[in-house]
Amino acid sequence: DGNTVYEIGSITKLFTSLLLADMVVKKQVGLDDPISKFLPATVKALVRDGKEITLRSLATHTSGLPDLPTNLVVTGGLNPFALYTVKEAYAFLSSYTLNRNVGSTYEYSNFGAALLGHILTIVAASDYETLVKQRICGPLKMKMTGIAINSKQKKNIATGYDRFGKPVVSYLDFDFLEGAAAIRSTVNDLLIFASANLGLTKTTLDSAIRLSHTIQDTTGMANLDVALGWHSLKRYGKQILWHNGQTGGFKSFIGLDKENKRAIVILSNGGNTIDDIALHALNRNYKLQSFKYTWIIKDTITTAINNHGIDAAIQLYDALKKKQQAEYVLNEMQLSFAGAELMQLKKMKEAIAIFKLNTEEYPKSWRAFSNLGDSYIADGNEKAAIEAYEKSVELNPNNIAGVEALKKLKSK
């Protein structure tokens, strides 16, 4: 019902950006403050052509930072973000080189949003969840929104299902990355949030909300601009402010039609997209999309391994690839997920074979070679792991996890 708790994923970024706007309104920070103003002096300042990353660029995904840091290791883990700490984040920032100017290009960055949330906690001398509850949830009386699951939420939390239709084993936890995707909430609470954003509910956050809705930049995509956290979609003569989110077992969407004072919140505990449903509900000119399951290759290969062995599965993969049928989506992620699932099941021989096949199919993918190195490590083959990591680092020198793995292996 309306009080069922869901992971809301990247809708968390709207809370992070509203915190920023609130601090700007209260003159605690400025949108164009450089991040070096707040971070320790030991963290290298990221500058290109005289321009440094700012708070505004973090909130608008124009900082030049990648989606996720290259020293985040996710292969085979059930809770991959829980162990990524401030220490790892600072190490990544100090080693990273911007490949484009700050503010020049929109590129969605979970890491950038998380860094923004982290900086705001430094300014407020508070942890992220406390900051969200004190500055947003408290004034709006959103009592079921937060990060830690209390006893009341635990009774009402939904079971998430992954993109393959399987129940998730555990909910996601975050450390440094919490400002990007850590919040859990309910439909009722997010409708309160939506009402405040439409101006239907007057709050102490009104000025900050207006600032967060102000368009800051273009995205380079047709009809799509970016505000502070919010995206602005202009089609059919109307504007919709929106953000969506997803975690391993949940999908979420919030959209605002400010002109008509209408909003929608959809929370789903499944892997299917819900964006088309939300947009269609706000404006019938947006069409509902037919669902297409895209993981047939991954499922087929996994089933073949279980029933007939790894050699037969690889032969089947080659045969399906030659057929080039529309329902067979061939990409790196199909084999990556299949290999990760095998690693979780401790089927190391099969996992190594799948990851090796992935490097052969996608020889320019540094992640494929990094995955292969991880599987060799888990299997105790350090020599083969070194070769795989060396190739991964050759393809991506910013693969800090690979660099660190090589240092550790070669020091033995």
PyMOL commands that set and color helices and strands:
alter all, ss='L'
color gray80, all
select helices_A, chain A and resi 9-25+35-37+55-59+86-95+110-124+128-140+151-156+178-181+187-198+206-213+275-282+296-308+310-323+332-344+348-361+366-379+382-395+400-410
alter helices_A, ss='H'
color red, helices_A
select strands_A, chain A and resi 6-7+47-48+51-52+184-185+217-218+224-226+231-235+238-246+251-257+262-268
alter strands_A, ss='S'
color yellow, strands_A
deselect
rebuild
show_as cartoon
